[in-house]
Amino acid sequence: MNARLDRGYAAKLKVLVERRGSVTEALKYAIDVGYREATTAQATRRILDGLVGAFEGPEDLSTNYKEYLSESLARKHGLGR
């Protein structure tokens, strides 16, 4: 495997090699971490995609949520508005 690394990445790789014991182990570790991060992000996106449109409410809720919350609390506690 060949890679062209600038000084910053070379320094980072050196730290990983010192901690992992070899370039091979450092690369395996980096691949595992990157893979785990990528697959976790994909899983999170799939979950969130399933939630979009799953709830009912006013179309402007995201921008006027404070007003809706105030109204709801006023009704709950019997306060006139």
All heavy atoms as an XYZ file, in Angstrom:
632
protein
N       0.853     -1.166      0.000
C       0.000      0.000      0.000
C       0.900      1.229      0.000
O       1.837      1.317      0.790
C      -0.895     -0.013      1.243
C      -1.733      1.226      1.365
S      -2.702      1.301      2.885
C      -3.903      0.054      2.580
N       0.604      2.160     -0.877
C       1.331      3.421     -0.931
C       0.368      4.553     -0.618
O      -0.795      4.512     -1.023
C       1.923      3.668     -2.324
C       3.034      2.702     -2.652
O       3.839      2.363     -1.789
N       3.080      2.252     -3.896
N       0.866      5.540      0.088
C       0.046      6.713      0.391
C       0.948      7.939      0.435
O       2.083      7.874      0.908
C      -0.658      6.530      1.734
N       0.434      9.031     -0.065
C       1.146     10.304      0.008
C       0.515     11.121      1.127
O      -0.648     11.508      1.045
C       1.032     11.050     -1.313
C       1.771     10.370     -2.428
C       1.753     11.230     -3.688
N       2.389     10.514     -4.761
C       1.763     10.030     -5.824
N       0.465     10.227     -5.965
N       2.419      9.373     -6.747
N       1.278     11.346      2.163
C       0.774     12.078      3.329
C       1.545     13.380      3.485
O       2.774     13.404      3.370
C       0.951     11.248      4.608
C       0.279      9.878      4.633
C       0.635      9.150      5.921
C      -1.228     10.011      4.502
N       0.812     14.454      3.777
C       1.510     15.692      4.096
C       2.066     15.573      5.517
O       1.859     14.566      6.206
C       0.588     16.906      3.935
C      -0.604     16.892      4.882
O      -0.555     16.233      5.932
O      -1.602     17.576      4.570
N       2.791     16.568      5.955
C       3.459     16.491      7.259
C       2.481     16.280      8.405
O       2.764     15.543      9.348
C       4.264     17.763      7.507
C       5.502     17.839      6.678
C       6.302     19.068      7.003
N       7.433     19.164      6.088
C       8.251     20.171      6.058
N       8.093     21.189      6.876
N       9.255     20.180      5.203
N       1.328     16.915      8.323
C       0.340     16.784      9.390
C      -0.159     15.360      9.544
O      -0.222     14.820     10.656
N      -0.500     14.739      8.422
C      -0.971     13.356      8.475
C       0.162     12.395      8.817
O      -0.053     11.396      9.511
C      -1.638     12.954      7.166
C      -3.061     13.468      7.078
C      -3.386     14.528      6.270
C      -4.072     12.877      7.837
C      -4.673     15.011      6.200
C      -5.365     13.343      7.775
C      -5.664     14.409      6.952
O      -6.950     14.885      6.900
N       1.362     12.688      8.363
C       2.500     11.842      8.708
C       2.737     11.862     10.213
O       3.007     10.823     10.828
C       3.751     12.299      7.957
N       2.588     13.024     10.823
C       2.758     13.140     12.273
C       1.657     12.379     13.012
O       1.922     11.699     14.012
C       2.756     14.613     12.686
N       0.440     12.462     12.498
C      -0.664     11.723     13.116
C      -0.449     10.224     12.999
O      -0.683      9.459     13.943
C      -1.992     12.127     12.476
C      -2.416     13.537     12.805
C      -3.685     13.905     12.056
C      -4.060     15.349     12.299
N      -5.278     15.725     11.558
N       0.008      9.786     11.821
C       0.284      8.363     11.627
C       1.381      7.901     12.569
O       1.302      6.812     13.150
C       0.664      8.080     10.173
C       1.004      6.630      9.852
C      -0.162      5.695     10.178
C       1.420      6.492      8.390
N       2.383      8.730     12.765
C       3.488      8.374     13.661
C       2.962      8.129     15.078
O       3.361      7.166     15.732
C       4.535      9.482     13.664
C       5.731      9.167     14.517
C       6.756     10.286     14.467
C       7.904      9.954     15.419
N       8.882     11.026     15.474
N       2.049      8.974     15.544
C       1.463      8.788     16.875
C       0.708      7.468     16.933
O       0.840      6.699     17.895
C       0.541      9.969     17.243
C      -0.249      9.679     18.501
C       1.353     11.243     17.410
N      -0.086      7.187     15.902
C      -0.829      5.926     15.873
C       0.108      4.720     15.857
O      -0.134      3.718     16.535
C      -1.767      5.877     14.663
C      -2.980      6.803     14.709
C      -3.755      6.712     13.404
C      -3.869      6.461     15.883
N       1.189      4.824     15.095
C       2.156      3.725     15.030
C       2.796      3.510     16.394
O       2.953      2.374     16.856
C       3.229      3.988     13.949
C       4.371      2.988     14.042
C       2.603      3.951     12.564
N       3.139      4.587     17.079
C       3.738      4.471     18.413
C       2.771      3.794     19.378
O       3.181      2.993     20.218
C       4.134      5.849     18.936
C       5.331      6.447     18.221
C       5.572      7.909     18.569
O       4.792      8.490     19.360
O       6.541      8.483     18.034
N       1.496      4.100     19.260
C       0.498      3.531     20.184
C       0.070      2.118     19.793
O      -0.279      1.316     20.641
C      -0.716      4.439     20.250
C      -0.333      5.779     20.845
C      -1.476      6.461     21.462
N      -0.983      7.669     22.128
C      -1.707      8.705     22.384
N      -2.972      8.714     22.047
N      -1.201      9.748     22.997
N       0.082      1.825     18.495
C      -0.410      0.523     18.022
C       0.709     -0.475     17.754
O       0.445     -1.667     17.612
C      -1.244      0.709     16.747
C      -2.507      1.505     16.973
C      -3.480      0.653     17.719
N      -4.510      1.475     18.339
C      -5.463      0.997     19.103
N      -5.538     -0.278     19.359
N      -6.345      1.791     19.640
N       1.945      0.002     17.621
C       3.074     -0.915     17.474
C       3.580     -1.120     16.063
O       4.713     -1.549     15.876
N       2.753     -0.845     15.054
C       3.209     -0.997     13.664
C       2.303     -0.185     12.747
O       1.189      0.182     13.121
C       3.191     -2.465     13.233
O       1.850     -2.917     13.103
N       2.804      0.054     11.552
C       2.001      0.767     10.559
C       0.750     -0.047     10.241
O      -0.355      0.503     10.134
C       2.821      1.053      9.285
C       1.941      1.635      8.192
C       3.974      1.998      9.584
N       0.908     -1.357     10.113
C      -0.236     -2.225      9.802
C      -1.320     -2.085     10.861
O      -2.499     -1.906     10.537
C       0.210     -3.696      9.692
O       1.156     -3.793      8.621
C      -0.964     -4.614      9.436
N      -0.934     -2.183     12.132
C      -1.925     -2.087     13.211
C      -2.534     -0.689     13.293
O      -3.721     -0.524     13.578
C      -1.304     -2.494     14.551
C      -0.968     -3.965     14.634
C      -2.151     -4.880     14.336
O      -3.246     -4.647     14.877
O      -1.977     -5.828     13.550
N      -1.729      0.341     13.019
C      -2.243      1.709     13.015
C      -3.283      1.895     11.913
O      -4.335      2.508     12.125
C      -1.092      2.706     12.841
N      -3.003      1.359     10.731
C      -3.949      1.469      9.619
C      -5.212      0.660      9.879
O      -6.323      1.115      9.594
C      -3.289      1.033      8.309
C      -2.221      1.983      7.772
C      -1.539      1.379      6.552
C      -2.817      3.337      7.456
N      -5.074     -0.543     10.438
C      -6.258     -1.328     10.785
C      -7.139     -0.576     11.767
O      -8.364     -0.535     11.618
C      -5.849     -2.674     11.396
C      -5.313     -3.677     10.416
C      -4.951     -4.952     11.195
C      -4.414     -6.047     10.339
N      -4.074     -7.236     11.148
N      -6.504      0.016     12.773
C      -7.243      0.784     13.775
C      -7.972      1.961     13.121
O      -9.162      2.182     13.361
C      -6.284      1.286     14.861
C      -6.916      2.242     15.816
C      -7.765      1.803     16.826
C      -6.674      3.615     15.722
C      -8.360      2.680     17.710
C      -7.267      4.499     16.601
C      -8.103      4.029     17.587
O      -8.693      4.917     18.447
N      -7.248      2.723     12.292
C      -7.845      3.892     11.633
C      -9.005      3.476     10.732
O     -10.046      4.147     10.687
C      -6.783      4.646     10.832
N      -8.861      2.375     10.035
C      -9.938      1.877      9.166
C     -11.137      1.462     10.012
O     -12.291      1.775      9.680
C      -9.438      0.727      8.278
C      -8.464      1.276      7.226
C     -10.603     -0.002      7.619
C      -7.684      0.207      6.484
N     -10.890      0.753     11.106
C     -11.990      0.342     11.997
C     -12.752      1.549     12.538
O     -13.981      1.573     12.537
C     -11.466     -0.492     13.172
C     -11.110     -1.913     12.786
O     -11.550     -2.377     11.705
O     -10.381     -2.556     13.575
N     -12.015      2.552     12.995
C     -12.655      3.754     13.548
C     -13.444      4.483     12.460
O     -14.591      4.874     12.671
C     -11.608      4.687     14.197
C     -12.215      6.028     14.556
C     -11.011      4.027     15.436
N     -12.853      4.641     11.301
C     -13.546      5.314     10.202
C     -14.771      4.548      9.741
O     -15.825      5.131      9.479
N     -14.649      3.245      9.668
C     -15.774      2.403      9.257
C     -16.911      2.487     10.262
O     -18.071      2.640      9.907
C     -15.299      0.956      9.100
C     -16.396      0.014      8.677
C     -16.769     -0.076      7.342
C     -17.071     -0.766      9.610
C     -17.773     -0.930      6.935
C     -18.087     -1.625      9.222
C     -18.437     -1.703      7.889
O     -19.447     -2.540      7.501
N     -16.570      2.395     11.546
C     -17.579      2.473     12.602
C     -18.301      3.827     12.551
O     -19.517      3.899     12.647
C     -16.922      2.243     13.963
C     -17.884      2.100     15.101
C     -17.244      1.599     16.390
N     -15.936      2.147     16.698
C     -14.788      1.456     16.649
N     -14.781      0.195     16.282
N     -13.650      2.036     16.963
N     -17.539      4.888     12.358
C     -18.131      6.226     12.269
C     -19.054      6.336     11.059
O     -20.162      6.855     11.148
C     -17.025      7.272     12.181
C     -17.526      8.691     12.101
C     -16.383      9.665     11.985
O     -15.560      9.717     12.919
O     -16.320     10.378     10.959
N     -18.615      5.829      9.927
C     -19.413      5.908      8.690
C     -20.690      5.103      8.805
O     -21.766      5.560      8.409
C     -18.587      5.429      7.498
N     -20.592      3.890      9.333
C     -21.789      3.048      9.412
C     -22.751      3.540     10.485
O     -23.958      3.410     10.330
C     -21.421      1.568      9.661
O     -20.627      1.467     10.838
C     -20.679      0.989      8.468
N     -22.235      4.126     11.556
C     -23.099      4.707     12.587
C     -23.850      5.903     12.019
O     -25.041      6.061     12.254
C     -22.275      5.118     13.816
O     -21.626      3.963     14.339
C     -23.150      5.719     14.894
N     -23.157      6.740     11.263
C     -23.803      7.905     10.655
C     -24.892      7.467      9.684
O     -25.973      8.053      9.630
C     -22.763      8.777      9.943
N     -24.624      6.415      8.905
C     -25.625      5.919      7.958
C     -26.842      5.383      8.699
O     -27.982      5.635      8.305
C     -25.031      4.819      7.079
C     -24.034      5.315      6.064
C     -23.335      4.172      5.346
O     -23.515      3.008      5.659
N     -22.509      4.522      4.365
N     -26.609      4.648      9.770
C     -27.723      4.091     10.549
C     -28.553      5.211     11.166
O     -29.785      5.157     11.160
C     -27.197      3.160     11.635
N     -27.883      6.227     11.669
C     -28.594      7.367     12.260
C     -29.438      8.070     11.208
O     -30.586      8.428     11.462
C     -27.589      8.359     12.888
O     -26.849      7.675     13.903
C     -28.302      9.548     13.495
N     -28.884      8.257     10.010
C     -29.647      8.893      8.925
C     -30.874      8.069      8.563
O     -31.953      8.605      8.328
C     -28.765      9.096      7.697
C     -27.990     10.396      7.713
C     -27.412     10.730      6.353
N     -26.443      9.758      5.881
C     -25.171      9.716      6.237
N     -24.709     10.595      7.082
N     -24.369      8.797      5.756
N     -30.717      6.739      8.503
C     -31.866      5.882      8.182
C     -32.956      6.021      9.235
O     -34.139      6.086      8.920
C     -31.420      4.421      8.060
C     -30.735      4.112      6.745
C     -30.593      2.607      6.519
N     -29.812      1.946      7.547
C     -28.490      1.774      7.517
N     -27.797      2.241      6.499
N     -27.867      1.145      8.482
N     -32.570      6.064     10.490
C     -33.549      6.222     11.575
C     -34.248      7.565     11.450
O     -35.474      7.655     11.524
C     -32.870      6.080     12.946
C     -32.434      4.639     13.166
C     -33.805      6.534     14.068
C     -31.500      4.444     14.344
N     -33.481      8.628     11.259
C     -34.071      9.960     11.159
C     -34.943     10.092      9.919
O     -35.995     10.727      9.969
C     -32.977     11.031     11.166
C     -32.210     11.172     12.478
C     -31.103     12.215     12.340
C     -33.137     11.530     13.626
N     -34.526      9.480      8.816
C     -35.340      9.517      7.607
C     -36.694      8.876      7.851
O     -37.710      9.303      7.313
C     -34.632      8.820      6.439
C     -33.492      9.634      5.868
O     -33.410     10.839      6.175
O     -32.684      9.055      5.116
N     -36.731      7.839      8.663
C     -37.988      7.179      8.992
C     -38.893      8.033      9.863
O     -40.104      7.849      9.880
N     -38.313      8.998     10.559
C     -39.105      9.867     11.431
C     -39.685     11.072     10.703
O     -40.684     11.635     11.140
C     -38.247     10.361     12.600
C     -37.834      9.303     13.609
C     -36.895      9.918     14.646
C     -39.038      8.692     14.280
N     -39.050     11.471      9.611
C     -39.520     12.646      8.885
C     -40.940     12.394      8.391
O     -41.218     11.398      7.722
C     -38.582     12.977      7.703
C     -39.164     14.075      6.838
C     -37.219     13.359      8.222
N     -41.831     13.258      8.761
C     -43.219     13.136      8.346
C     -44.027     12.161      9.179
O     -45.188     11.907      8.885
N     -43.436     11.620     10.231
C     -44.129     10.616     11.041
C     -45.022     11.247     12.116
O     -45.799     10.553     12.742
C     -43.113      9.686     11.700
N     -44.894     12.540     12.317
C     -45.650     13.215     13.368
C     -46.585     14.248     12.763
O     -46.328     14.792     11.702
C     -44.693     13.901     14.348
C     -43.743     12.938     14.996
C     -42.466     12.759     14.500
C     -44.139     12.194     16.086
C     -41.592     11.870     15.085
C     -43.276     11.297     16.688
C     -42.000     11.141     16.187
N     -47.668     14.505     13.471
C     -48.610     15.514     13.011
C     -48.448     16.771     13.852
O     -48.091     16.710     15.016
C     -50.038     14.986     13.151
C     -50.332     13.834     12.217
C     -51.780     13.384     12.313
O     -52.617     14.152     12.805
O     -52.053     12.254     11.891
N     -48.737     17.888     13.246
C     -48.670     19.164     13.946
C     -48.657     20.287     12.941
O     -48.679     20.075     11.724
N     -48.625     21.503     13.448
C     -48.620     22.661     12.558
C     -47.376     22.666     11.661
O     -46.292     22.277     12.089
C     -48.590     23.864     13.505
C     -48.879     23.330     14.860
C     -48.583     21.876     14.851
N     -47.555     23.123     10.436
C     -46.439     23.153      9.498
C     -45.343     24.119      9.930
O     -44.187     23.940      9.582
C     -46.932     23.524      8.096
C     -47.756     22.438      7.462
C     -48.173     22.783      6.045
O     -47.599     23.706      5.446
O     -49.080     22.106      5.535
N     -45.714     25.149     10.707
C     -44.731     26.144     11.123
C     -44.205     25.887     12.539
O     -43.636     26.767     13.171
C     -45.332     27.552     11.032
C     -46.521     27.743     11.970
O     -47.072     26.739     12.477
O     -46.903     28.903     12.193
N     -44.366     24.670     13.038
C     -43.963     24.349     14.403
C     -42.483     24.623     14.652
O     -42.108     25.134     15.707
C     -44.292     22.893     14.731
C     -43.966     22.432     16.148
C     -44.730     23.262     17.182
C     -44.301     20.961     16.312
N     -41.639     24.310     13.687
C     -40.198     24.483     13.904
C     -39.812     25.948     14.077
O     -38.831     26.252     14.743
C     -39.397     23.870     12.761
O     -39.646     24.558     11.557
N     -40.578     26.856     13.512
C     -40.240     28.279     13.639
C     -41.049     28.984     14.727
O     -40.592     29.974     15.284
C     -40.453     29.023     12.303
O     -41.777     28.789     11.840
C     -39.457     28.556     11.266
N     -42.235     28.465     15.037
C     -43.094     29.133     16.029
C     -43.335     28.271     17.270
O     -44.345     28.402     17.938
C     -44.437     29.495     15.387
C     -44.266     30.517     14.288
O     -43.520     31.482     14.432
N     -44.921     30.292     13.165
N     -42.379     27.408     17.570
C     -42.582     26.467     18.679
C     -42.782     27.169     20.016
O     -43.527     26.689     20.867
C     -41.424     25.472     18.772
C     -40.091     26.093     19.118
C     -39.663     26.161     20.435
C     -39.264     26.599     18.124
C     -38.458     26.732     20.756
C     -38.056     27.177     18.433
C     -37.651     27.244     19.749
O     -36.453     27.818     20.066
N     -42.138     28.324     20.228
C     -42.284     29.030     21.506
C     -43.718     29.488     21.707
O     -44.261     29.383     22.811
C     -41.320     30.218     21.582
C     -39.878     29.796     21.733
C     -38.967     31.006     21.824
C     -37.517     30.571     21.900
N     -36.617     31.730     21.969
N     -44.333     29.992     20.677
C     -45.725     30.437     20.755
C     -46.639     29.248     21.056
O     -47.510     29.326     21.920
C     -46.146     31.108     19.442
C     -47.574     31.603     19.429
C     -47.837     32.734     20.424
O     -46.903     33.474     20.762
O     -49.000     32.851     20.873
N     -46.434     28.135     20.351
C     -47.256     26.948     20.595
C     -47.048     26.405     22.011
O     -47.996     25.998     22.680
C     -46.952     25.852     19.566
C     -47.457     26.193     18.183
C     -46.585     26.422     17.137
C     -48.823     26.283     17.932
C     -47.051     26.742     15.866
C     -49.304     26.601     16.671
C     -48.408     26.831     15.647
O     -48.878     27.143     14.394
N     -45.821     26.422     22.485
C     -45.541     25.953     23.838
C     -46.205     26.858     24.868
O     -46.817     26.386     25.825
C     -44.025     25.887     24.081
C     -43.602     25.451     25.477
C     -44.123     24.055     25.797
C     -42.083     25.502     25.612
N     -46.102     28.173     24.667
C     -46.740     29.127     25.588
C     -48.245     28.912     25.644
O     -48.847     28.904     26.726
C     -46.439     30.565     25.166
O     -45.070     30.824     25.279
N     -48.860     28.727     24.486
C     -50.303     28.494     24.435
C     -50.676     27.199     25.152
O     -51.642     27.153     25.920
C     -50.785     28.439     22.978
C     -50.731     29.769     22.272
C     -51.022     29.655     20.781
O     -51.338     28.540     20.308
O     -50.925     30.682     20.087
N     -49.898     26.163     24.932
C     -50.175     24.874     25.561
C     -50.042     24.962     27.080
O     -50.891     24.449     27.821
C     -49.212     23.818     25.008
O     -49.373     22.601     25.687
N     -48.999     25.622     27.551
C     -48.806     25.762     28.993
C     -49.900     26.623     29.613
O     -50.364     26.348     30.728
C     -47.423     26.348     29.287
C     -46.242     25.416     29.007
C     -44.925     26.168     29.168
C     -46.289     24.201     29.911
N     -50.311     27.667     28.903
C     -51.388     28.521     29.408
C     -52.682     27.717     29.547
O     -53.395     27.837     30.559
C     -51.593     29.718     28.478
N     -52.991     26.888     28.549
C     -54.201     26.039     28.633
C     -54.064     25.047     29.785
O     -54.977     24.827     30.554
C     -54.419     25.293     27.314
C     -55.023     26.134     26.230
C     -55.502     25.282     25.045
N     -54.480     24.388     24.508
C     -53.573     24.721     23.585
N     -53.567     25.940     23.089
N     -52.704     23.847     23.167
N     -52.912     24.439     29.914
C     -52.688     23.426     30.943
C     -52.867     23.990     32.341
O     -53.416     23.351     33.220
C     -51.289     22.824     30.795
C     -50.958     21.778     31.833
C     -49.580     21.201     31.612
C     -49.261     20.166     32.698
N     -47.943     19.578     32.492
N     -52.401     25.199     32.545
C     -52.420     25.808     33.878
C     -53.562     26.796     34.070
O     -53.605     27.499     35.074
C     -51.076     26.471     34.163
C     -49.936     25.477     34.224
N     -49.773     24.585     35.250
C     -48.940     25.221     33.345
C     -48.717     23.829     35.030
N     -48.195     24.194     33.858
N     -54.475     26.840     33.092
C     -55.654     27.688     33.214
C     -55.363     29.170     33.213
O     -56.095     29.943     33.829
N     -54.340     29.558     32.522
C     -53.981     30.975     32.445
C     -54.570     31.578     31.185
O     -54.511     30.987     30.104
C     -52.460     31.149     32.413
C     -51.698     30.504     33.585
C     -50.197     30.616     33.344
C     -52.076     31.181     34.879
N     -55.154     32.737     31.307
C     -55.711     33.417     30.116
C     -54.615     34.035     29.304
O     -53.608     34.465     29.810
N     -54.844     34.035     28.031
C     -53.865     34.679     27.136
C     -54.561     35.713     26.337
O     -55.616     35.617     25.898
C     -53.241     33.642     26.215
C     -52.135     32.921     26.926
C     -51.313     32.066     25.984
N     -50.814     32.791     24.845
C     -49.555     33.200     24.678
N     -48.676     32.967     25.590
N     -49.165     33.803     23.596
